Amino acid sequence: MGRLEVHHTWGVLALLKRMPDFESRSGDWLSLDEALERILRGVSPLPPETVPLEEALGRALTEDALTPRQLPPWDNSAMDGYAIQGDDVAGATETQPAILTVTGVIHAGTRFDGTVRSGEAVRIMTGAEVPDGADTVIRVEDTDREESEPGKLRVCSDRDRGRHVRPAGQDWPEGAIALRSGRGLGPGQIAVLAAARKPLVSVHRRPTVAILASGDELVDLASPTLGDHGIPESNSHFAAAGVRSAGGTPIRLGIAKDDPEDIRHHLDRAAEADVLITLGGASMGEGDLFKTVLDGLGIVLEFWRVKIRPGSPVSFGYLPREGRSDQAVFGLPGNPASTFVTFEILVRPFLLALAGHDRLRRQSVSASAAEDLSTAEDLTGFLRVRLSGSGADLQASLTGPQGSGLVMSLGAADGLAVIPEGVSKIPRGAQVEVMLLDDPGASSSVQVNLDSRTAG
């Protein structure tokens, strides 16, 4: 009889009697780096699967993507114009144009049968294969477009001599590594794989993540009892969105009552997920029952409590599951800002590592504090800030009150200002690191730092 079957036989109440008293357990109070190291040291990427390129967005490659042939496959024109031998137009001017004989037209996707000889020109379109013998494409604007005499081209400038021919293999040679294993696939990477002729790609399986909230005071958004007095449960919706953004598949399990039997029932439904996230019940109150029930199920707790604010009563461990690998379990605090911060800095890197990604951290920028930024000196602080300006003039200002129970400040935040442990205040005008909550756009002038797979 397996561990879970034994627990079912004894019943939850019997288990609670033999569990260690959770309130007697001392917090580990790990530093942020120590917590990340413990979270990431045991993670292995999920197995590979082959998917159509159209379904690969957000996934991570399991192997290097090699180029089957050079790109472009042949010399091609960088603009509309005329393919010629550059020496034929040396010294050409408006008053003394070079006169060439036009022998054909090449459209993109067609080939020119023949060679461009001295004194000849071939009309060519952007992207078309440059014919043999030509080393230059003269832009149309520097010619008379054959208007003076059909079949005769007058070239009035030599500024394009030797230019506008994109050589074969300029993008990549045959057998090159287009993308490396572990690279996350965004729109740009999808374009590279398409150009590398990869209709199917091998990617890591998406992690499945069960999400369970608890609290008698919480009401589901779809519940008819929400009314004016119910507190809408929002954390699981954020966590589900966060899981999707990290490439996982969320499974929202609803809201468990503050009752061991109901919590156990919901946890049973999470058995097949790769990861379990519990929301709330993370501290030491009488209603904080998640840890007590998980203790009875045999969880091996890696840590409880990290020196961060908000979110210090966060936990991480592994729960034995019958007939499958142990399930990673994150216990996140129930206050919205605490849930938000602990997910971003601890859960998200783990999910990305599980999904095989080689970049686990959000990008960060350096900004000038638009006001004093304060937190407890013995904790690493994460303050919700909005950013304004750009480059060296980037400014970070608080989104409003920073209480951990407040929600509105989350929606206004562009990033989290990081105040290192040992620092109680970053004064107005000083530089502060801001962890971005989204990647900067292509036009952004901010300087970003890319963290590697390691937690250090």
KOLKE-359512 format. One line per field, with one value per residue (C-alpha): x, y, z negated; residue number from 1. Coordinates in Angstrom, 3 decimals. Each point is the difference from the previous one (the first is absolute). Layout:
// residues N
xx: X; ...
yy: Y; ...
zz: Z; ...
seq: NUM; ...
***
This chain:
// residues 456
xx: 0.000; 1.503; 0.436; -3.151; -2.115; 1.107; -1.003; -3.415; -0.431; 0.887; -1.990; 0.991; -0.879; 2.174; 2.823; -0.305; 0.484; 3.354; 1.290; 2.695; -1.344; 0.547; 0.097; 3.025; 2.025; 2.554; 0.292; 3.105; 0.275; 2.148; 1.472; -1.554; 3.044; -0.040; -3.702; 0.500; 2.934; -2.108; -2.890; 2.106; 2.551; -2.361; -1.902; 0.408; -1.705; -3.091; 0.237; -0.017; -2.891; -0.276; -2.541; -0.882; 1.825; -3.314; -0.404; 3.550; -0.411; 1.168; 1.673; 3.715; 2.069; 1.337; 2.810; 1.988; -1.808; 2.433; -0.319; -0.488; 1.485; 1.422; -2.279; -0.493; 0.674; 1.393; 1.178; -3.082; -0.895; -0.499; -2.177; -1.832; 2.452; 2.351; 2.607; 3.247; 3.776; 1.112; 2.972; -2.409; -1.288; 3.259; -0.041; -3.575; -1.712; -3.177; 1.901; 2.046; -2.201; 1.062; -2.167; -0.791; -2.068; -2.879; -0.169; -2.785; -2.103; 0.234; -2.900; 0.278; -0.423; 1.295; 3.478; 1.890; 1.421; 3.211; 2.832; 0.209; 2.897; 1.791; -2.266; -3.195; -2.673; -2.871; -3.084; -0.291; -2.479; 0.718; 0.772; 0.579; 3.077; 2.902; 1.129; 3.496; 2.422; -1.712; 1.555; -2.123; -3.637; -0.580; -3.078; -2.721; 0.230; 3.516; -1.169; -2.311; -2.120; 0.622; -2.288; 2.393; 0.310; -1.651; 2.589; 2.658; 0.710; 1.683; 1.694; 0.780; 1.890; 2.557; -0.874; -1.445; 3.076; 0.642; -3.083; -3.500; 0.856; -0.804; 2.413; -1.073; 0.340; 0.016; -2.629; 1.470; 2.045; -1.116; 0.243; 0.023; -1.767; -3.020; -1.274; 1.500; -1.644; -1.883; -0.888; -3.497; -2.050; -1.512; -1.185; 3.568; 1.176; -3.017; 1.079; 3.518; -1.325; -2.260; 2.941; 2.004; -2.740; -1.251; -3.711; 0.318; 2.115; 1.030; -0.913; -0.339; -3.432; -1.942; -0.126; -3.471; -0.614; -2.865; -1.070; -1.992; -1.198; -1.448; -2.004; -3.590; -0.106; 0.726; -2.671; 0.443; -0.757; -2.719; -1.724; -3.479; 0.924; 2.744; -2.313; 1.162; 1.598; 2.005; 3.714; 0.678; 2.738; 2.585; 3.263; -0.723; -0.834; 3.322; 1.860; -1.682; 0.988; 3.544; 0.214; -1.126; 2.538; 2.733; -1.061; -1.974; -3.543; -1.969; -2.664; -2.099; -1.457; -2.259; -0.129; 0.457; -1.796; 1.925; -0.555; 2.592; -2.382; -0.909; 3.634; 0.943; -2.798; 1.284; 3.619; -0.996; -1.227; 3.460; 1.818; 0.796; 1.458; 3.739; -0.225; -2.429; -0.436; -1.982; -1.211; -0.513; 0.321; 3.753; 0.555; -0.756; -3.622; -2.651; -1.513; 3.314; -0.493; 1.828; 3.331; -1.656; -1.785; 3.065; 2.099; -2.363; 0.347; 3.761; 1.264; 3.757; 0.324; 3.072; -0.676; -2.607; 0.545; 2.302; 1.484; -2.116; -2.819; -2.733; -0.407; 2.347; -2.196; 0.528; 0.901; 1.286; 0.232; -0.791; -3.078; 0.166; -2.605; -1.056; 1.453; 1.717; 2.755; -0.194; -2.064; 1.600; -2.099; 0.129; -1.885; -0.640; -1.406; -3.582; 0.410; -0.153; 3.295; 1.746; -1.381; 1.087; 3.562; 0.698; -1.342; 2.162; 3.267; -0.277; -2.677; 0.526; 3.723; -0.841; -2.723; 2.310; 2.735; -2.520; -1.064; 3.639; 0.657; 3.539; -1.052; -1.765; -0.092; -1.877; 2.055; 0.993; 0.833; 1.680; -2.212; 0.157; -2.287; -2.618; -0.637; 1.437; -0.397; -0.008; -0.308; 1.198; 3.789; 0.274; -2.129; 0.273; -2.824; -2.063; -1.994; -2.528; 1.103; -0.930; 2.695; 0.177; 2.602; 2.618; 3.682; 2.020; -3.145; -2.033; -1.961; -1.639; -2.905; -2.248; -3.358; -1.641; -0.251; 2.092; -2.064; 0.116; -3.792; -0.501; -0.814; -0.198; 3.729; 0.663; -1.803; 1.866; 3.466; 2.546; 2.501; 1.191; 2.628; 2.492; 1.410; 2.796; 0.160; 1.973; -1.333; -2.958; -0.467; 0.929; -0.246; -1.610; 2.368; 2.073; 0.137; -2.176; -0.252; -3.479; -1.043; -2.254; -3.332; 0.053; 2.714; 0.743; -1.211; 2.294; 0.069; 0.941; 3.245; 0.379; 3.011; -0.994; 1.901; -0.630; 0.462; 1.192; -1.419; 1.857; -1.641; 2.988
yy: 0.000; 3.369; 3.116; 1.698; -3.130; -0.259; 3.583; -0.628; -3.004; 1.889; 3.098; 3.619; 0.462; -2.917; 1.486; 3.361; -1.611; -1.457; 2.972; 2.252; 3.275; 2.430; 2.971; -1.507; -0.102; 2.773; 1.973; -0.525; 3.696; -0.661; 2.772; 0.421; -1.524; -3.002; -0.567; 0.144; -2.388; -2.564; 0.408; -0.427; -2.598; -2.946; 0.969; -1.911; 1.061; -1.953; -2.566; 1.097; -0.115; 0.899; 2.649; 1.930; 3.310; 1.850; -1.506; 0.648; 3.586; 0.362; -3.416; -0.792; -1.988; -3.376; -0.016; 2.404; 1.018; -0.385; 1.640; -2.521; 2.359; 3.482; 3.026; 1.765; -2.913; 2.314; 3.572; 2.206; 3.621; 2.340; 2.372; 0.576; 1.072; -1.362; -2.740; 1.029; -0.241; 2.840; 0.995; 0.984; 2.997; 1.289; 3.802; 0.195; 3.379; 1.707; 1.783; -3.069; -3.019; -3.578; -1.601; -3.724; -2.469; -1.604; -3.726; -1.224; 0.242; -2.089; -0.181; -1.513; -3.739; -0.159; -0.557; 1.622; -2.402; 1.618; 2.186; 3.751; 1.145; 3.309; 2.671; -1.880; 0.414; -2.165; 1.522; -1.624; 0.082; -0.079; -3.546; -1.371; -2.108; 2.079; -1.449; -1.249; 2.733; 2.777; 1.456; 3.118; 1.026; 3.588; 1.574; 1.072; 3.631; 0.314; -0.998; 1.327; -3.201; -0.642; 2.942; 1.720; -3.089; -3.397; -2.656; 2.582; 0.984; 3.251; -0.124; 3.450; -0.914; -2.552; 0.207; -3.559; -1.550; -3.342; 0.340; -1.414; -3.651; -2.160; -2.936; -3.625; -1.208; 3.524; -0.972; -3.406; -2.772; -3.582; -1.930; 3.057; 0.089; 2.206; -0.323; -1.812; -2.541; 1.670; 3.097; 1.211; 0.447; 3.417; 1.395; 0.748; -3.528; -1.439; 2.007; -1.449; -3.564; 0.564; 1.369; -3.054; -2.232; -1.454; -0.806; -2.178; 0.812; -1.918; 1.925; -0.815; -0.933; 2.770; -0.352; -0.489; 2.094; -0.566; 3.163; -0.148; 2.962; -0.255; 2.165; 0.037; 3.725; -0.424; -0.331; -1.146; 2.600; -2.166; -0.626; 1.501; 0.630; 2.486; 2.961; 3.066; -1.790; -2.795; 0.483; -0.942; -2.610; 1.544; -1.756; -3.176; 2.063; 1.807; -3.276; -1.654; 2.940; -0.161; -3.712; 0.591; 2.797; -2.392; -2.608; -2.261; -1.333; 1.158; -2.103; 2.133; -2.200; 2.619; 1.058; -2.411; 0.690; 0.486; -3.661; -2.837; -2.412; 2.478; 0.958; -3.659; -0.590; 2.839; -1.155; -3.463; 1.622; 1.492; -3.334; -0.151; 3.513; 0.602; 2.899; 1.010; 3.609; 0.676; 3.531; 1.138; -1.954; 0.545; 1.531; -1.191; 0.894; -2.486; 0.035; -0.521; -3.722; -0.639; -0.820; -2.238; -2.069; -0.121; -1.156; -2.937; -0.848; -0.299; 3.221; 0.451; 3.690; 1.690; 3.237; 2.175; 3.757; 2.105; 3.383; 1.997; 2.531; -0.494; -3.782; -1.255; -2.984; -1.770; -3.695; -2.566; -3.767; -3.285; -2.128; -3.768; -1.065; -3.614; -1.497; 3.149; 2.488; 2.152; 3.120; 3.408; 2.070; 3.756; 1.428; 3.669; 2.544; 1.088; 3.770; 1.033; 1.902; -2.838; -2.538; 2.209; 0.526; -3.574; -1.367; 2.352; -0.506; -3.666; -1.927; 1.426; -0.920; -3.556; -0.378; 1.314; -2.427; -2.850; 0.970; -0.096; 3.718; 1.314; 3.478; -0.139; 3.560; 3.086; 2.730; 2.925; 3.649; 2.669; 3.001; 3.112; -0.073; 2.727; -0.083; -1.643; -3.813; -1.732; -3.515; -2.054; -0.053; -3.732; -1.011; 0.307; 2.359; -0.042; 3.177; 0.389; 2.884; 1.631; 1.162; 3.237; 1.507; -2.081; -0.789; 1.999; 1.948; -3.045; 0.740; -2.433; 1.148; -1.949; -1.097; 1.019; -1.486; -3.156; -2.042; -3.722; -0.247; 2.577; -0.975; 3.199; 0.680; -3.274; 1.128; 3.309; -1.550; -0.111; -1.714; -0.834; 2.274; -2.214; 1.289; -2.379; -1.595; 2.246; 3.199; 1.716; 2.878; 1.094; 3.789; 2.056; 0.457; -3.117; -2.915; -3.064; -3.322; -0.616; -3.496; 0.465; -1.772; -0.208; 0.127; 3.489; 0.711; 0.029; 3.804; 0.218; 1.772; -1.486; -2.178; -3.498; -2.733; -3.624; -2.482; -3.484; -3.324; 0.144; 1.397; 2.013
zz: 0.000; 1.096; -2.058; 1.298; -0.455; -3.626; -0.593; 1.494; -2.304; -3.172; 0.894; -0.252; -3.675; -1.019; 2.029; -1.694; -3.409; 0.954; 2.010; -1.463; -1.339; 2.852; -2.317; -1.767; 3.230; 0.270; 3.206; 2.130; 0.890; 3.055; 2.061; 3.431; 1.712; -2.355; 0.654; 3.760; -0.224; -1.877; 2.436; 3.136; -1.081; 0.335; 3.134; 3.270; 3.231; 0.968; 2.839; 3.645; 2.391; 3.678; 0.941; 3.156; 0.253; -0.386; -3.482; -1.221; -1.213; -3.599; -0.063; -0.376; 2.487; -1.120; 2.568; 2.135; 3.184; 2.921; 3.406; 2.838; 2.612; 0.293; -0.139; 2.297; 2.337; 2.700; 0.498; 0.136; 0.562; -2.955; 2.061; 3.238; 2.699; 2.625; -0.388; 1.687; -0.110; -2.264; 2.139; 2.787; -1.966; -1.484; 0.245; 1.312; -0.499; 1.159; 2.774; 0.936; -0.722; 0.568; 2.673; -0.340; 2.008; -1.939; 0.747; -2.293; -3.151; -3.169; -2.448; -3.487; 0.343; 3.568; 1.433; 2.830; 2.519; 1.055; -1.192; -0.379; 2.187; 0.093; 1.448; -0.953; -2.692; -1.211; -1.650; -3.465; -2.888; -3.744; -1.150; 3.489; 0.722; 1.307; 3.349; 0.705; 0.976; -1.944; -3.145; -0.386; -0.131; 1.077; -1.584; 2.393; -1.163; 1.484; 3.495; 2.695; -0.293; 3.725; 0.802; 2.435; 2.160; -0.579; -0.765; -0.823; -3.601; -0.943; -3.423; -1.423; -3.204; -1.162; -3.729; 0.057; 1.589; -1.754; -2.217; -0.610; 0.610; -3.032; 0.186; -0.287; -3.588; -1.429; -2.592; -0.781; 1.617; 0.359; -3.276; -2.263; -3.364; 0.586; -3.590; -2.954; -2.246; -2.822; 1.993; -0.657; 3.147; 0.597; 3.337; 1.117; -0.749; 1.807; 3.071; -0.247; -0.204; 2.991; 1.999; -1.106; 1.477; -3.295; 0.316; -3.118; -3.057; -3.095; -3.149; -3.670; -1.270; -1.661; -3.793; -1.433; -3.079; -2.432; -1.848; -3.226; -2.035; -3.485; -2.356; -1.205; 0.692; 3.736; 2.673; 3.592; 2.648; 1.499; -3.332; -0.464; -3.655; 0.865; -0.589; -1.871; -2.959; 1.628; 0.703; 3.642; 0.279; 2.353; -0.819; 1.954; 3.086; -0.246; -0.634; 2.991; 2.214; -1.380; 0.733; 3.594; 0.445; -1.174; 2.556; -2.336; -0.067; -3.058; -1.707; -2.337; -2.748; -1.539; -3.641; -2.882; -3.247; -3.224; -0.753; 0.162; 1.710; 2.733; 0.519; 0.307; 2.520; 2.182; -0.293; 1.203; 3.216; 0.540; -0.032; 3.738; 0.290; 0.184; -2.436; -2.742; -1.092; -3.158; -0.637; -3.567; -3.240; 0.087; -3.406; -3.561; -0.670; -1.124; 3.476; 1.784; 0.607; 3.276; -1.654; -2.576; 2.635; 2.253; -2.957; -0.381; 3.675; -0.445; 1.552; -0.139; -0.725; 1.491; -1.833; -1.635; -0.217; 2.132; -0.873; 2.452; -0.236; 0.891; -0.108; -2.725; -1.101; 3.339; 0.083; 2.464; -0.124; 1.712; -0.589; 0.665; 2.538; 0.540; 3.193; 1.249; -0.745; -3.084; 0.507; -0.534; -2.398; -0.493; -2.952; 0.758; -2.431; 0.535; 0.119; 3.685; 0.118; -1.855; 2.459; 2.885; -1.199; -1.106; 3.279; 2.053; -1.866; -1.043; 1.899; 3.467; 0.205; -1.087; 2.642; 2.713; -1.070; -0.027; 3.519; 1.155; 0.423; -0.323; -1.166; -3.325; -1.274; 1.029; 1.595; -2.176; 0.512; -2.058; -0.773; -2.114; -3.037; 0.434; -3.762; -3.112; 0.172; -3.378; -1.415; -2.980; -0.120; -0.740; 3.022; 3.779; 0.927; 3.183; 0.592; 2.799; 2.218; 3.276; 2.400; 1.948; 2.294; 1.769; 0.075; -2.514; -0.945; -1.037; -3.195; -2.445; -2.161; -2.351; 1.369; -3.266; -3.504; -0.258; -2.462; 0.797; -0.042; 2.755; 3.587; 2.062; -0.212; 1.848; 3.126; 0.083; -0.398; 2.809; -2.252; -3.494; -1.527; -1.815; -3.285; -1.058; -3.400; -2.321; 1.587; -1.655; 2.423; 3.502; -0.045; 2.703; 2.933; -0.727; 2.401; -0.618; 1.798; 1.422; 1.022; 3.009; 0.026; 3.784; 2.625; 1.369; 3.516; 2.977; -0.049; -3.674; -0.792; -3.473; -0.752; -1.095; -1.815; 0.905; -2.818; 0.830; -1.113; -3.313; -3.070; -1.187
seq: 1; 2; 3; 4; 5; 6; 7; 8; 9; 10; 11; 12; 13; 14; 15; 16; 17; 18; 19; 20; 21; 22; 23; 24; 25; 26; 27; 28; 29; 30; 31; 32; 33; 34; 35; 36; 37; 38; 39; 40; 41; 42; 43; 44; 45; 46; 47; 48; 49; 50; 51; 52; 53; 54; 55; 56; 57; 58; 59; 60; 61; 62; 63; 64; 65; 66; 67; 68; 69; 70; 71; 72; 73; 74; 75; 76; 77; 78; 79; 80; 81; 82; 83; 84; 85; 86; 87; 88; 89; 90; 91; 92; 93; 94; 95; 96; 97; 98; 99; 100; 101; 102; 103; 104; 105; 106; 107; 108; 109; 110; 111; 112; 113; 114; 115; 116; 117; 118; 119; 120; 121; 122; 123; 124; 125; 126; 127; 128; 129; 130; 131; 132; 133; 134; 135; 136; 137; 138; 139; 140; 141; 142; 143; 144; 145; 146; 147; 148; 149; 150; 151; 152; 153; 154; 155; 156; 157; 158; 159; 160; 161; 162; 163; 164; 165; 166; 167; 168; 169; 170; 171; 172; 173; 174; 175; 176; 177; 178; 179; 180; 181; 182; 183; 184; 185; 186; 187; 188; 189; 190; 191; 192; 193; 194; 195; 196; 197; 198; 199; 200; 201; 202; 203; 204; 205; 206; 207; 208; 209; 210; 211; 212; 213; 214; 215; 216; 217; 218; 219; 220; 221; 222; 223; 224; 225; 226; 227; 228; 229; 230; 231; 232; 233; 234; 235; 236; 237; 238; 239; 240; 241; 242; 243; 244; 245; 246; 247; 248; 249; 250; 251; 252; 253; 254; 255; 256; 257; 258; 259; 260; 261; 262; 263; 264; 265; 266; 267; 268; 269; 270; 271; 272; 273; 274; 275; 276; 277; 278; 279; 280; 281; 282; 283; 284; 285; 286; 287; 288; 289; 290; 291; 292; 293; 294; 295; 296; 297; 298; 299; 300; 301; 302; 303; 304; 305; 306; 307; 308; 309; 310; 311; 312; 313; 314; 315; 316; 317; 318; 319; 320; 321; 322; 323; 324; 325; 326; 327; 328; 329; 330; 331; 332; 333; 334; 335; 336; 337; 338; 339; 340; 341; 342; 343; 344; 345; 346; 347; 348; 349; 350; 351; 352; 353; 354; 355; 356; 357; 358; 359; 360; 361; 362; 363; 364; 365; 366; 367; 368; 369; 370; 371; 372; 373; 374; 375; 376; 377; 378; 379; 380; 381; 382; 383; 384; 385; 386; 387; 388; 389; 390; 391; 392; 393; 394; 395; 396; 397; 398; 399; 400; 401; 402; 403; 404; 405; 406; 407; 408; 409; 410; 411; 412; 413; 414; 415; 416; 417; 418; 419; 420; 421; 422; 423; 424; 425; 426; 427; 428; 429; 430; 431; 432; 433; 434; 435; 436; 437; 438; 439; 440; 441; 442; 443; 444; 445; 446; 447; 448; 449; 450; 451; 452; 453; 454; 455; 456
***
